[in-house]
Amino acid sequence: MRRVFSILGLSALLMAGTTIAAPGVAGAARGVTVCKGVLAPGTYGRVIVPADAVCLSDGPVRIHGGLRIRSGATFVLGSEESGWTTGTINGGVHANHPASVQIHFARINGGIKIKGGSGPFGPPFDVTWNAIEDNVIHGGATIVDYDGFWFGFIRNDVKGTVTLRHNVLEDPDGNEYVTNTINGNLKCFGNSPAPQVGDSQGEKNVVTGHRKGQCVGL
């Protein structure tokens, strides 16, 4: 399933051109940027993806005031093929009932908090998914009650506790939590399907603190 997502990802969507509106940007580097379309390389203050909007970027971007993703919105930064180029987000990532949050090869200072979702099906990819992959995250990660199609938390270096709770997905190959290095605790409860390697070919997580719940053996 993850290979299908790669094909349907940012590069293909940008090539389509007409499916995504031109960048919607307001404010300056120290102000607020409202993203409805493509977030161009550059430096920003706070970035907000409004309800039901789509914000895509290949980077590199530097966000100083945090990233806010509203209900039904999609945010994509980079892809599995990006390499270490997508940028830095200071002030953390905060998402409330998003459609999809996909962040690759970024440095996130202030942690990640994602609560809820908008269901497994919908635009712009027809299915929804979270992919938090290959990032350095200072401040931990809490992702709870996500109800998308698929969710991967893979190859991240996390300074802080990771809590993955009540993420109930449509794809039986979902909830892939593998190959992370976590300087803190790893807590997994109530996820369906249960956390697994899936088709990621990933490895067991390295955790300096305690493993709790469904991730005890992962």
Secondary structure, DSSP 8 states (H G I E B T S, - for coil): -HHHHHHTSHHHHHHH-TTS------S-TTSEEE-SEE--SEEESEEEE-TT-EEEE-S-EEESS-EEE-TT-EEEE--TT--TTSEEEET-EEEES-SEEEEESEEEES-EEEE--S-SEETTTEE-EEEEES-EEES-EEEES--SSEEEEES-EEES-EEEE--B-S-TT--EEES-EEES-EEEES-BS--B-TTS-----EESS-EEETTTT-
